[in-house]
């Protein structure tokens, strides 16, 4: 276990989590900010990328487990992301649609921000969010972040404006 909150714990993802990740990454509505659901191959690549991040940085997107039933309900964690020619530390989150609007993303994101500040001694963290993703923007705001700048990313053949929300260590 990496982190624990009142209702959740976060742990490294493992290959056994593939089917649970498919419930997130292969849902068209959940993945609208990514221009649609992932293929089986893309889910496998996503999972392998997280495992490589753990080896490289000691962090990545972690599995979010609901304490009451030990179900993997989402992913939340820290990654290094390219932004305007540099790498920035991002708090990222993605949850199964059946667990939306229950405060889980905010609860996990706040814990990850605190981990970045307290354990990793980060000076600043951000969340990079597609400009059309209102729910994720609201999580960033509840996590104490504010819009800082914008950039257009090109993904799956689409130009996608993104907003970088940031917060600095108190």
ABEGO torsion letter per residue (X at the ends): XABBBAABBBBBBBAAAAAAAAAAAABAAAAAAAGEBBBAAAAAAAAAAAAAAAAAAGBEBBBBBBAAAGBBABBBEBBBBBBGGBBBBBBBBBBBAAABGAGAAAAAAAAAAAAAAAAAGBABBBBBBBAABAAAAAAAAAAGBBBABBBBBBBGGBBBBBBBBBBBBX
